[in-house]
Amino acid sequence: MRTEKSELLESLTCPITHQLFIDPVTAMDGRVYERSAITKCFEKSNRSPVTNVEIDPKLLDAHLVFDMIAAAIECGDIDGEAAAEWKQKTAEEQQKRQQLRDKRKALEDAAASGTDEKAIIRLAVAYESGQFGFAKDITKSIKSLRRGAENDLTTCMVFLALYLLRSPSNGSIVSGMSWLATAAAAGNVSACMILGIAHAERCTLPECFRSCQFVPVLLQTSHDKSAKVAATWFRRALDGGATKDRNNILQEHHIKAIREWLLAHEPSSSSKARQLQRPRSD
């Protein structure tokens, strides 16, 4: 009996954590693992922790294994410290899942109106990254942002544009540029800055702009370059940042970078024109 219980316990134990499964999944090597443990392994390598053979990192839910553990504990085939620890961890896991469900619902409810800009953007990012337990779905991100953009929320326009510009589709590129230009025309300083980056020669840009992952590479490498147009958009970004709208301001290091670029690369005709347009102090 002891041998049988020992073998049963071993068969229902993760080969990585050496503990009873809480959230079991089947990997493409045919073996069952604790989800968090195998996911962490795949962050380093797509090799099976047991056979060391490279496998597809796809994981399948193994609900039957969880049910087998519950049944074994219920009938006493698994008891003692192992059973008590499993019950405690299962209760904690269920509580965490409920908290994530509550967060998902609260975020979806807040974004549903199409007018809460921060909630819409947070939801779009969560859809993209899988945060709060959402299934990763970039299509849902775009749909959520489009709702906000169509309600004249300029930051949603900017995020929507950037999501679309990461797509290889020509239609998405055209639509993305359209939304970015619309946001800039409405005075969104981030959109103005991004258009400035897009029109400036990449080699002239400060490091913080060249390494910026927020701006799609497409804009930095493929867009038509014009120092005059770049200067115009950078100036608009600085002018817009002078407003009191806390939701529409640039970060200090971006302001510094733009000023340095203008000082070094703004065409002299543009800077002279701006000086002529300034009201005289006398």
C-alpha atoms as an extended CHARMM CRD file, in Angstrom:
* protein
*
       282  EXT
         1         1  MET       CA              0.0000000000        0.0000000000        0.0000000000  PROA      1               0.0000000000
         2         2  ARG       CA              2.7920000000        2.3990000000        0.8870000000  PROA      2               0.0000000000
         3         3  THR       CA              4.5530000000        1.6140000000       -2.3740000000  PROA      3               0.0000000000
         4         4  GLU       CA              1.3530000000        2.2030000000       -4.3740000000  PROA      4               0.0000000000
         5         5  LYS       CA              0.7040000000        5.5300000000       -2.6170000000  PROA      5               0.0000000000
         6         6  SER       CA              4.2990000000        6.5610000000       -3.2080000000  PROA      6               0.0000000000
         7         7  GLU       CA              4.0450000000        5.7230000000       -6.9030000000  PROA      7               0.0000000000
         8         8  LEU       CA              0.7180000000        7.5900000000       -7.1740000000  PROA      8               0.0000000000
         9         9  LEU       CA              2.1870000000       10.6430000000       -5.4600000000  PROA      9               0.0000000000
        10        10  GLU       CA              5.1910000000       10.6000000000       -7.7880000000  PROA      10              0.0000000000
        11        11  SER       CA              3.0190000000       10.3000000000      -10.9120000000  PROA      11              0.0000000000
        12        12  LEU       CA              1.0390000000       13.3920000000       -9.8550000000  PROA      12              0.0000000000
        13        13  THR       CA              4.1000000000       15.4630000000       -9.0090000000  PROA      13              0.0000000000
        14        14  CYS       CA              5.7420000000       18.0250000000      -11.2870000000  PROA      14              0.0000000000
        15        15  PRO       CA              9.2260000000       16.8700000000      -12.4140000000  PROA      15              0.0000000000
        16        16  ILE       CA             10.4890000000       20.4450000000      -11.9820000000  PROA      16              0.0000000000
        17        17  THR       CA              8.9710000000       21.5710000000       -8.6580000000  PROA      17              0.0000000000
        18        18  HSD       CA              8.6680000000       18.0440000000       -7.1950000000  PROA      18              0.0000000000
        19        19  GLN       CA              5.2940000000       19.0760000000       -5.7510000000  PROA      19              0.0000000000
        20        20  LEU       CA              1.7090000000       18.1170000000       -6.5160000000  PROA      20              0.0000000000
        21        21  PHE       CA              0.2710000000       19.9430000000       -9.5120000000  PROA      21              0.0000000000
        22        22  ILE       CA             -1.7820000000       23.0800000000       -8.8450000000  PROA      22              0.0000000000
        23        23  ASP       CA             -2.0880000000       24.2680000000      -12.4500000000  PROA      23              0.0000000000
        24        24  PRO       CA             -1.0100000000       21.2830000000      -14.5700000000  PROA      24              0.0000000000
        25        25  VAL       CA             -0.3050000000       21.5910000000      -18.3000000000  PROA      25              0.0000000000
        26        26  THR       CA              0.8660000000       19.1130000000      -20.9120000000  PROA      26              0.0000000000
        27        27  ALA       CA              3.9130000000       20.1400000000      -22.9390000000  PROA      27              0.0000000000
        28        28  MET       CA              4.7320000000       18.9610000000      -26.4530000000  PROA      28              0.0000000000
        29        29  ASP       CA              7.0860000000       16.3070000000      -25.0440000000  PROA      29              0.0000000000
        30        30  GLY       CA              3.9670000000       14.5520000000      -23.7360000000  PROA      30              0.0000000000
        31        31  ARG       CA              4.7800000000       15.2230000000      -20.0860000000  PROA      31              0.0000000000
        32        32  VAL       CA              2.8040000000       17.1780000000      -17.5050000000  PROA      32              0.0000000000
        33        33  TYR       CA              4.3330000000       20.1570000000      -15.7090000000  PROA      33              0.0000000000
        34        34  GLU       CA              3.3170000000       22.9280000000      -13.3540000000  PROA      34              0.0000000000
        35        35  ARG       CA              2.4290000000       25.8490000000      -15.6580000000  PROA      35              0.0000000000
        36        36  SER       CA              4.5360000000       28.4850000000      -13.8950000000  PROA      36              0.0000000000
        37        37  ALA       CA              7.5680000000       26.1630000000      -13.7510000000  PROA      37              0.0000000000
        38        38  ILE       CA              7.5840000000       25.1020000000      -17.4000000000  PROA      38              0.0000000000
        39        39  THR       CA              6.8330000000       28.6560000000      -18.5580000000  PROA      39              0.0000000000
        40        40  LYS       CA              9.8890000000       29.8760000000      -16.6470000000  PROA      40              0.0000000000
        41        41  CYS       CA             11.9910000000       27.1290000000      -18.2640000000  PROA      41              0.0000000000
        42        42  PHE       CA             10.8160000000       28.1650000000      -21.7370000000  PROA      42              0.0000000000
        43        43  GLU       CA             11.9880000000       31.7230000000      -21.0600000000  PROA      43              0.0000000000
        44        44  LYS       CA             15.5400000000       30.3390000000      -21.1770000000  PROA      44              0.0000000000
        45        45  SER       CA             15.2010000000       27.5390000000      -23.7150000000  PROA      45              0.0000000000
        46        46  ASN       CA             12.5520000000       25.5910000000      -25.6590000000  PROA      46              0.0000000000
        47        47  ARG       CA             14.0990000000       22.2900000000      -24.6290000000  PROA      47              0.0000000000
        48        48  SER       CA             12.2180000000       19.6830000000      -22.6210000000  PROA      48              0.0000000000
        49        49  PRO       CA             13.3370000000       19.7390000000      -18.9660000000  PROA      49              0.0000000000
        50        50  VAL       CA             13.1600000000       15.9300000000      -18.9700000000  PROA      50              0.0000000000
        51        51  THR       CA             14.5350000000       14.8310000000      -22.3680000000  PROA      51              0.0000000000
        52        52  ASN       CA             16.4990000000       17.9900000000      -23.2870000000  PROA      52              0.0000000000
        53        53  VAL       CA             15.0380000000       17.7280000000      -26.8030000000  PROA      53              0.0000000000
        54        54  GLU       CA             13.8740000000       20.9950000000      -28.4030000000  PROA      54              0.0000000000
        55        55  ILE       CA             10.0710000000       21.1710000000      -28.4730000000  PROA      55              0.0000000000
        56        56  ASP       CA              7.2810000000       23.5790000000      -29.4220000000  PROA      56              0.0000000000
        57        57  PRO       CA              6.5650000000       25.7390000000      -26.3160000000  PROA      57              0.0000000000
        58        58  LYS       CA              2.8200000000       25.2520000000      -26.7660000000  PROA      58              0.0000000000
        59        59  LEU       CA              1.0520000000       24.1420000000      -23.5700000000  PROA      59              0.0000000000
        60        60  LEU       CA             -2.2860000000       22.3760000000      -23.1490000000  PROA      60              0.0000000000
        61        61  ASP       CA             -4.4320000000       22.5100000000      -20.0140000000  PROA      61              0.0000000000
        62        62  ALA       CA             -4.3960000000       19.2260000000      -18.0840000000  PROA      62              0.0000000000
        63        63  HSD       CA             -7.5630000000       19.5680000000      -16.0260000000  PROA      63              0.0000000000
        64        64  LEU       CA             -7.9110000000       15.7860000000      -15.7110000000  PROA      64              0.0000000000
        65        65  VAL       CA             -4.6600000000       15.6170000000      -13.7350000000  PROA      65              0.0000000000
        66        66  PHE       CA             -5.9560000000       18.2190000000      -11.2750000000  PROA      66              0.0000000000
        67        67  ASP       CA             -9.1830000000       16.2150000000      -10.8790000000  PROA      67              0.0000000000
        68        68  MET       CA             -7.1720000000       13.0340000000      -10.2530000000  PROA      68              0.0000000000
        69        69  ILE       CA             -5.2640000000       14.7410000000       -7.4180000000  PROA      69              0.0000000000
        70        70  ALA       CA             -8.4700000000       16.0470000000       -5.8640000000  PROA      70              0.0000000000
        71        71  ALA       CA            -10.0400000000       12.5820000000       -6.0300000000  PROA      71              0.0000000000
        72        72  ALA       CA             -6.9330000000       10.9020000000       -4.5760000000  PROA      72              0.0000000000
        73        73  ILE       CA             -6.9200000000       13.3110000000       -1.6260000000  PROA      73              0.0000000000
        74        74  GLU       CA            -10.6560000000       12.8960000000       -1.1180000000  PROA      74              0.0000000000
        75        75  CYS       CA            -10.3940000000        9.0880000000       -0.8270000000  PROA      75              0.0000000000
        76        76  GLY       CA             -7.1970000000        9.1940000000        1.2600000000  PROA      76              0.0000000000
        77        77  ASP       CA             -4.7880000000        7.8290000000       -1.3430000000  PROA      77              0.0000000000
        78        78  ILE       CA             -2.8230000000       11.0460000000       -0.8660000000  PROA      78              0.0000000000
        79        79  ASP       CA             -2.8110000000       12.3580000000        2.6840000000  PROA      79              0.0000000000
        80        80  GLY       CA             -0.6710000000       13.9710000000        5.3370000000  PROA      80              0.0000000000
        81        81  GLU       CA              1.5330000000       16.9950000000        4.6690000000  PROA      81              0.0000000000
        82        82  ALA       CA              1.3360000000       16.6600000000        0.8790000000  PROA      82              0.0000000000
        83        83  ALA       CA             -2.4680000000       16.7940000000        0.9140000000  PROA      83              0.0000000000
        84        84  ALA       CA             -2.6120000000       19.7020000000        3.3870000000  PROA      84              0.0000000000
        85        85  GLU       CA             -0.0850000000       21.7250000000        1.3710000000  PROA      85              0.0000000000
        86        86  TRP       CA             -1.9820000000       21.0680000000       -1.8820000000  PROA      86              0.0000000000
        87        87  LYS       CA             -5.2810000000       22.2150000000       -0.3740000000  PROA      87              0.0000000000
        88        88  GLN       CA             -3.7110000000       25.4240000000        0.9160000000  PROA      88              0.0000000000
        89        89  LYS       CA             -2.0000000000       26.2480000000       -2.3660000000  PROA      89              0.0000000000
        90        90  THR       CA             -5.1340000000       25.4300000000       -4.3580000000  PROA      90              0.0000000000
        91        91  ALA       CA             -7.1860000000       27.8020000000       -2.2050000000  PROA      91              0.0000000000
        92        92  GLU       CA             -4.5800000000       30.5490000000       -2.6750000000  PROA      92              0.0000000000
        93        93  GLU       CA             -4.5280000000       29.9640000000       -6.4350000000  PROA      93              0.0000000000
        94        94  GLN       CA             -8.3190000000       30.1550000000       -6.6590000000  PROA      94              0.0000000000
        95        95  GLN       CA             -8.2600000000       33.4280000000       -4.7360000000  PROA      95              0.0000000000
        96        96  LYS       CA             -5.6440000000       34.8630000000       -7.1330000000  PROA      96              0.0000000000
        97        97  ARG       CA             -7.7000000000       33.7970000000      -10.1550000000  PROA      97              0.0000000000
        98        98  GLN       CA            -10.8030000000       35.4540000000       -8.7150000000  PROA      98              0.0000000000
        99        99  GLN       CA             -8.8430000000       38.6640000000       -8.1320000000  PROA      99              0.0000000000
       100       100  LEU       CA             -7.6500000000       38.5930000000      -11.7520000000  PROA      100             0.0000000000
       101       101  ARG       CA            -11.2110000000       38.0060000000      -12.9700000000  PROA      101             0.0000000000
       102       102  ASP       CA            -12.3520000000       41.0020000000      -10.9230000000  PROA      102             0.0000000000
       103       103  LYS       CA             -9.5490000000       43.1710000000      -12.3800000000  PROA      103             0.0000000000
       104       104  ARG       CA            -10.3770000000       42.1110000000      -15.9190000000  PROA      104             0.0000000000
       105       105  LYS       CA            -14.0580000000       42.8870000000      -15.4730000000  PROA      105             0.0000000000
       106       106  ALA       CA            -13.3800000000       46.2630000000      -13.8150000000  PROA      106             0.0000000000
       107       107  LEU       CA            -11.0190000000       47.2700000000      -16.6240000000  PROA      107             0.0000000000
       108       108  GLU       CA            -13.3950000000       46.1330000000      -19.3580000000  PROA      108             0.0000000000
       109       109  ASP       CA            -16.3030000000       47.9450000000      -17.6920000000  PROA      109             0.0000000000
       110       110  ALA       CA            -14.2700000000       51.1640000000      -17.3700000000  PROA      110             0.0000000000
       111       111  ALA       CA            -13.2070000000       51.0300000000      -21.0220000000  PROA      111             0.0000000000
       112       112  ALA       CA            -16.6390000000       50.0470000000      -22.3370000000  PROA      112             0.0000000000
       113       113  SER       CA            -17.9480000000       53.6220000000      -22.4230000000  PROA      113             0.0000000000
       114       114  GLY       CA            -15.2420000000       54.6170000000      -24.8830000000  PROA      114             0.0000000000
       115       115  THR       CA            -14.5360000000       57.8410000000      -22.9970000000  PROA      115             0.0000000000
       116       116  ASP       CA            -12.1620000000       56.7610000000      -20.2140000000  PROA      116             0.0000000000
       117       117  GLU       CA             -8.8630000000       57.1930000000      -22.0720000000  PROA      117             0.0000000000
       118       118  LYS       CA             -6.5900000000       55.7320000000      -19.4100000000  PROA      118             0.0000000000
       119       119  ALA       CA             -8.7840000000       52.6390000000      -19.0120000000  PROA      119             0.0000000000
       120       120  ILE       CA             -8.9330000000       52.0980000000      -22.7810000000  PROA      120             0.0000000000
       121       121  ILE       CA             -5.1460000000       52.2620000000      -23.1100000000  PROA      121             0.0000000000
       122       122  ARG       CA             -4.5780000000       50.0040000000      -20.0920000000  PROA      122             0.0000000000
       123       123  LEU       CA             -7.0150000000       47.4700000000      -21.5670000000  PROA      123             0.0000000000
       124       124  ALA       CA             -5.3090000000       47.5980000000      -24.9720000000  PROA      124             0.0000000000
       125       125  VAL       CA             -1.8960000000       47.0040000000      -23.3830000000  PROA      125             0.0000000000
       126       126  ALA       CA             -3.3300000000       44.1760000000      -21.2590000000  PROA      126             0.0000000000
       127       127  TYR       CA             -4.7660000000       42.4890000000      -24.3600000000  PROA      127             0.0000000000
       128       128  GLU       CA             -1.3850000000       42.7440000000      -26.0840000000  PROA      128             0.0000000000
       129       129  SER       CA              0.7270000000       41.5080000000      -23.1560000000  PROA      129             0.0000000000
       130       130  GLY       CA             -1.6690000000       39.0270000000      -21.5600000000  PROA      130             0.0000000000
       131       131  GLN       CA             -1.6940000000       41.0120000000      -18.3090000000  PROA      131             0.0000000000
       132       132  PHE       CA             -4.3380000000       40.1570000000      -15.6850000000  PROA      132             0.0000000000
       133       133  GLY       CA             -4.8120000000       36.7550000000      -17.3180000000  PROA      133             0.0000000000
       134       134  PHE       CA             -6.1750000000       38.0730000000      -20.6190000000  PROA      134             0.0000000000
       135       135  ALA       CA             -5.5220000000       35.8830000000      -23.6340000000  PROA      135             0.0000000000
       136       136  LYS       CA             -3.0470000000       37.7470000000      -25.8540000000  PROA      136             0.0000000000
       137       137  ASP       CA             -5.0150000000       39.3090000000      -28.7020000000  PROA      137             0.0000000000
       138       138  ILE       CA             -3.6380000000       42.3160000000      -30.6220000000  PROA      138             0.0000000000
       139       139  THR       CA             -6.8960000000       42.5230000000      -32.5890000000  PROA      139             0.0000000000
       140       140  LYS       CA             -8.7780000000       43.3200000000      -29.3860000000  PROA      140             0.0000000000
       141       141  SER       CA             -6.1460000000       45.9510000000      -28.5280000000  PROA      141             0.0000000000
       142       142  ILE       CA             -6.7370000000       47.7190000000      -31.8290000000  PROA      142             0.0000000000
       143       143  LYS       CA            -10.5190000000       47.4660000000      -31.5040000000  PROA      143             0.0000000000
       144       144  SER       CA            -10.4570000000       49.0150000000      -28.0210000000  PROA      144             0.0000000000
       145       145  LEU       CA             -8.1580000000       51.8600000000      -29.1160000000  PROA      145             0.0000000000
       146       146  ARG       CA            -10.2160000000       52.5500000000      -32.2330000000  PROA      146             0.0000000000
       147       147  ARG       CA            -13.2900000000       53.0800000000      -30.0660000000  PROA      147             0.0000000000
       148       148  GLY       CA            -11.4490000000       55.7190000000      -28.0700000000  PROA      148             0.0000000000
       149       149  ALA       CA             -9.9230000000       57.3220000000      -31.1730000000  PROA      149             0.0000000000
       150       150  GLU       CA            -13.3410000000       57.6470000000      -32.7890000000  PROA      150             0.0000000000
       151       151  ASN       CA            -14.4450000000       59.4730000000      -29.6400000000  PROA      151             0.0000000000
       152       152  ASP       CA            -11.6980000000       62.0820000000      -30.2560000000  PROA      152             0.0000000000
       153       153  LEU       CA             -9.3380000000       60.8300000000      -27.5240000000  PROA      153             0.0000000000
       154       154  THR       CA             -5.9880000000       61.8610000000      -28.9530000000  PROA      154             0.0000000000
       155       155  THR       CA             -3.7660000000       59.5730000000      -26.8700000000  PROA      155             0.0000000000
       156       156  CYS       CA             -5.8930000000       56.6340000000      -28.0520000000  PROA      156             0.0000000000
       157       157  MET       CA             -5.2490000000       57.8940000000      -31.5900000000  PROA      157             0.0000000000
       158       158  VAL       CA             -1.4940000000       57.8200000000      -30.9590000000  PROA      158             0.0000000000
       159       159  PHE       CA             -1.5390000000       54.2970000000      -29.4920000000  PROA      159             0.0000000000
       160       160  LEU       CA             -3.8170000000       53.0770000000      -32.2850000000  PROA      160             0.0000000000
       161       161  ALA       CA             -1.4690000000       54.5680000000      -34.8840000000  PROA      161             0.0000000000
       162       162  LEU       CA              1.5740000000       52.8820000000      -33.3410000000  PROA      162             0.0000000000
       163       163  TYR       CA             -0.1790000000       49.5090000000      -33.1500000000  PROA      163             0.0000000000
       164       164  LEU       CA             -1.2090000000       49.7800000000      -36.7970000000  PROA      164             0.0000000000
       165       165  LEU       CA              2.2460000000       50.9050000000      -37.9140000000  PROA      165             0.0000000000
       166       166  ARG       CA              3.7590000000       47.7340000000      -36.4740000000  PROA      166             0.0000000000
       167       167  SER       CA              1.6830000000       45.7330000000      -38.9410000000  PROA      167             0.0000000000
       168       168  PRO       CA              3.1790000000       44.8040000000      -42.3470000000  PROA      168             0.0000000000
       169       169  SER       CA             -0.1270000000       45.5820000000      -44.0870000000  PROA      169             0.0000000000
       170       170  ASN       CA             -0.0760000000       48.6310000000      -46.3820000000  PROA      170             0.0000000000
       171       171  GLY       CA             -3.6230000000       49.4460000000      -45.3290000000  PROA      171             0.0000000000
       172       172  SER       CA             -2.5570000000       49.4740000000      -41.6950000000  PROA      172             0.0000000000
       173       173  ILE       CA              0.3720000000       51.7800000000      -42.4640000000  PROA      173             0.0000000000
       174       174  VAL       CA             -1.8630000000       54.2970000000      -44.2400000000  PROA      174             0.0000000000
       175       175  SER       CA             -4.4350000000       54.1610000000      -41.4500000000  PROA      175             0.0000000000
       176       176  GLY       CA             -1.7370000000       54.4530000000      -38.7910000000  PROA      176             0.0000000000
       177       177  MET       CA             -0.2080000000       57.5580000000      -40.3530000000  PROA      177             0.0000000000
       178       178  SER       CA             -3.6730000000       59.0720000000      -40.7110000000  PROA      178             0.0000000000
       179       179  TRP       CA             -4.4600000000       58.6200000000      -37.0160000000  PROA      179             0.0000000000
       180       180  LEU       CA             -1.0310000000       59.9370000000      -36.0160000000  PROA      180             0.0000000000
       181       181  ALA       CA             -1.4810000000       63.0580000000      -38.1470000000  PROA      181             0.0000000000
       182       182  THR       CA             -5.0010000000       63.5660000000      -36.7550000000  PROA      182             0.0000000000
       183       183  ALA       CA             -3.7180000000       63.4050000000      -33.1860000000  PROA      183             0.0000000000
       184       184  ALA       CA             -0.8830000000       65.8170000000      -33.9830000000  PROA      184             0.0000000000
       185       185  ALA       CA             -3.2340000000       68.2660000000      -35.6800000000  PROA      185             0.0000000000
       186       186  ALA       CA             -5.4160000000       68.1460000000      -32.5540000000  PROA      186             0.0000000000
       187       187  GLY       CA             -2.4120000000       69.2170000000      -30.4720000000  PROA      187             0.0000000000
       188       188  ASN       CA             -1.2320000000       65.9240000000      -28.9900000000  PROA      188             0.0000000000
       189       189  VAL       CA              2.4230000000       66.5910000000      -28.1640000000  PROA      189             0.0000000000
       190       190  SER       CA              3.4690000000       62.9320000000      -28.3000000000  PROA      190             0.0000000000
       191       191  ALA       CA              2.1190000000       62.6720000000      -31.8470000000  PROA      191             0.0000000000
       192       192  CYS       CA              3.9950000000       65.8470000000      -32.8180000000  PROA      192             0.0000000000
       193       193  MET       CA              7.2060000000       64.4800000000      -31.3220000000  PROA      193             0.0000000000
       194       194  ILE       CA              6.8240000000       61.1270000000      -33.1120000000  PROA      194             0.0000000000
       195       195  LEU       CA              6.2790000000       62.8930000000      -36.4470000000  PROA      195             0.0000000000
       196       196  GLY       CA              9.3960000000       64.9470000000      -35.7570000000  PROA      196             0.0000000000
       197       197  ILE       CA             11.3570000000       61.7440000000      -35.1340000000  PROA      197             0.0000000000
       198       198  ALA       CA              9.8950000000       60.2050000000      -38.3020000000  PROA      198             0.0000000000
       199       199  HSD       CA             10.9920000000       63.1150000000      -40.5360000000  PROA      199             0.0000000000
       200       200  ALA       CA             14.4630000000       63.6110000000      -39.0370000000  PROA      200             0.0000000000
       201       201  GLU       CA             17.4760000000       61.6920000000      -40.3190000000  PROA      201             0.0000000000
       202       202  ARG       CA             17.9930000000       58.8300000000      -37.8770000000  PROA      202             0.0000000000
       203       203  CYS       CA             21.7170000000       59.5250000000      -37.5680000000  PROA      203             0.0000000000
       204       204  THR       CA             20.9620000000       63.0620000000      -36.3170000000  PROA      204             0.0000000000
       205       205  LEU       CA             18.5740000000       61.9900000000      -33.5830000000  PROA      205             0.0000000000
       206       206  PRO       CA             19.6210000000       61.9100000000      -29.9090000000  PROA      206             0.0000000000
       207       207  GLU       CA             20.1930000000       58.4330000000      -28.4680000000  PROA      207             0.0000000000
       208       208  CYS       CA             16.9370000000       58.4570000000      -26.4880000000  PROA      208             0.0000000000
       209       209  PHE       CA             15.0190000000       58.7240000000      -29.7920000000  PROA      209             0.0000000000
       210       210  ARG       CA             17.1450000000       56.2150000000      -31.7420000000  PROA      210             0.0000000000
       211       211  SER       CA             16.7230000000       53.5640000000      -29.0450000000  PROA      211             0.0000000000
       212       212  CYS       CA             13.0640000000       54.3740000000      -28.3490000000  PROA      212             0.0000000000
       213       213  GLN       CA             11.0110000000       51.1900000000      -28.7380000000  PROA      213             0.0000000000
       214       214  PHE       CA              7.7960000000       53.1880000000      -28.5230000000  PROA      214             0.0000000000
       215       215  VAL       CA              8.3120000000       54.5870000000      -32.0470000000  PROA      215             0.0000000000
       216       216  PRO       CA              8.0330000000       51.8710000000      -34.7300000000  PROA      216             0.0000000000
       217       217  VAL       CA             11.2590000000       51.2290000000      -36.6470000000  PROA      217             0.0000000000
       218       218  LEU       CA              9.2630000000       51.7820000000      -39.8380000000  PROA      218             0.0000000000
       219       219  LEU       CA              8.9030000000       55.4740000000      -39.0270000000  PROA      219             0.0000000000
       220       220  GLN       CA             12.5760000000       55.9010000000      -38.1990000000  PROA      220             0.0000000000
       221       221  THR       CA             13.9570000000       54.1350000000      -41.2770000000  PROA      221             0.0000000000
       222       222  SER       CA             11.4700000000       54.2890000000      -44.1520000000  PROA      222             0.0000000000
       223       223  HSD       CA              9.7500000000       57.6650000000      -43.8640000000  PROA      223             0.0000000000
       224       224  ASP       CA             10.6900000000       60.6030000000      -46.1290000000  PROA      224             0.0000000000
       225       225  LYS       CA             13.2750000000       62.7560000000      -44.3570000000  PROA      225             0.0000000000
       226       226  SER       CA             13.1400000000       66.5340000000      -44.1040000000  PROA      226             0.0000000000
       227       227  ALA       CA             14.8820000000       68.6110000000      -41.4380000000  PROA      227             0.0000000000
       228       228  LYS       CA             12.4340000000       71.4510000000      -42.0850000000  PROA      228             0.0000000000
       229       229  VAL       CA              9.3590000000       69.2560000000      -41.5400000000  PROA      229             0.0000000000
       230       230  ALA       CA             10.9940000000       67.5810000000      -38.5130000000  PROA      230             0.0000000000
       231       231  ALA       CA             11.7310000000       70.9920000000      -37.0010000000  PROA      231             0.0000000000
       232       232  THR       CA              8.1190000000       72.0900000000      -37.5280000000  PROA      232             0.0000000000
       233       233  TRP       CA              6.7530000000       69.0730000000      -35.6610000000  PROA      233             0.0000000000
       234       234  PHE       CA              9.3670000000       69.2920000000      -32.9010000000  PROA      234             0.0000000000
       235       235  ARG       CA              8.4810000000       72.9640000000      -32.3860000000  PROA      235             0.0000000000
       236       236  ARG       CA              4.7900000000       72.0910000000      -32.1660000000  PROA      236             0.0000000000
       237       237  ALA       CA              5.6260000000       69.4500000000      -29.5840000000  PROA      237             0.0000000000
       238       238  LEU       CA              7.4640000000       72.0080000000      -27.4510000000  PROA      238             0.0000000000
       239       239  ASP       CA              4.7360000000       74.6380000000      -27.8580000000  PROA      239             0.0000000000
       240       240  GLY       CA              2.0350000000       72.1290000000      -26.9120000000  PROA      240             0.0000000000
       241       241  GLY       CA              4.0160000000       71.0280000000      -23.8860000000  PROA      241             0.0000000000
       242       242  ALA       CA              3.7910000000       74.5370000000      -22.4860000000  PROA      242             0.0000000000
       243       243  THR       CA              0.0720000000       74.0900000000      -21.7870000000  PROA      243             0.0000000000
       244       244  LYS       CA             -1.3000000000       73.2160000000      -18.3500000000  PROA      244             0.0000000000
       245       245  ASP       CA             -2.8050000000       69.9340000000      -19.5020000000  PROA      245             0.0000000000
       246       246  ARG       CA             -0.9730000000       67.3320000000      -17.3890000000  PROA      246             0.0000000000
       247       247  ASN       CA             -2.1410000000       64.5680000000      -19.6940000000  PROA      247             0.0000000000
       248       248  ASN       CA             -0.5190000000       66.2340000000      -22.7070000000  PROA      248             0.0000000000
       249       249  ILE       CA              3.0650000000       67.0260000000      -21.7180000000  PROA      249             0.0000000000
       250       250  LEU       CA              6.4680000000       65.6690000000      -22.6800000000  PROA      250             0.0000000000
       251       251  GLN       CA              8.9590000000       64.1060000000      -20.3160000000  PROA      251             0.0000000000
       252       252  GLU       CA             11.9010000000       66.3240000000      -19.3780000000  PROA      252             0.0000000000
       253       253  HSD       CA             14.4950000000       64.2060000000      -21.1910000000  PROA      253             0.0000000000
       254       254  HSD       CA             12.4000000000       64.3620000000      -24.3800000000  PROA      254             0.0000000000
       255       255  ILE       CA             12.1650000000       68.1540000000      -24.1340000000  PROA      255             0.0000000000
       256       256  LYS       CA             15.9270000000       68.3500000000      -23.6720000000  PROA      256             0.0000000000
       257       257  ALA       CA             16.5270000000       66.0250000000      -26.6400000000  PROA      257             0.0000000000
       258       258  ILE       CA             14.2430000000       68.0460000000      -28.9140000000  PROA      258             0.0000000000
       259       259  ARG       CA             15.9340000000       71.3230000000      -27.9800000000  PROA      259             0.0000000000
       260       260  GLU       CA             19.3700000000       69.8390000000      -28.6230000000  PROA      260             0.0000000000
       261       261  TRP       CA             18.2480000000       68.5900000000      -32.0370000000  PROA      261             0.0000000000
       262       262  LEU       CA             16.7230000000       71.9530000000      -32.9770000000  PROA      262             0.0000000000
       263       263  LEU       CA             19.8690000000       73.7810000000      -31.9070000000  PROA      263             0.0000000000
       264       264  ALA       CA             22.0480000000       71.5360000000      -34.0870000000  PROA      264             0.0000000000
       265       265  HSD       CA             19.8210000000       70.7160000000      -37.0690000000  PROA      265             0.0000000000
       266       266  GLU       CA             16.9350000000       73.1830000000      -37.4550000000  PROA      266             0.0000000000
       267       267  PRO       CA             17.2870000000       74.8910000000      -40.8530000000  PROA      267             0.0000000000
       268       268  SER       CA             18.3840000000       78.5300000000      -40.4390000000  PROA      268             0.0000000000
       269       269  SER       CA             15.4330000000       79.7660000000      -42.5120000000  PROA      269             0.0000000000
       270       270  SER       CA             12.9950000000       78.1230000000      -40.0960000000  PROA      270             0.0000000000
       271       271  SER       CA             14.6300000000       79.5810000000      -36.9970000000  PROA      271             0.0000000000
       272       272  LYS       CA             14.7990000000       83.0680000000      -38.5540000000  PROA      272             0.0000000000
       273       273  ALA       CA             11.1200000000       82.8660000000      -39.5140000000  PROA      273             0.0000000000
       274       274  ARG       CA             10.2140000000       81.9700000000      -35.9350000000  PROA      274             0.0000000000
       275       275  GLN       CA             12.2300000000       84.9230000000      -34.6090000000  PROA      275             0.0000000000
       276       276  LEU       CA             10.3670000000       87.2740000000      -36.9630000000  PROA      276             0.0000000000
       277       277  GLN       CA              7.0320000000       85.9260000000      -35.7680000000  PROA      277             0.0000000000
       278       278  ARG       CA              7.8350000000       86.5710000000      -32.0840000000  PROA      278             0.0000000000
       279       279  PRO       CA              6.2310000000       89.7340000000      -30.6490000000  PROA      279             0.0000000000
       280       280  ARG       CA              8.7070000000       92.5060000000      -29.8860000000  PROA      280             0.0000000000
       281       281  SER       CA              9.2960000000       93.1720000000      -26.2020000000  PROA      281             0.0000000000
       282       282  ASP       CA              9.2420000000       96.9520000000      -26.7260000000  PROA      282             0.0000000000
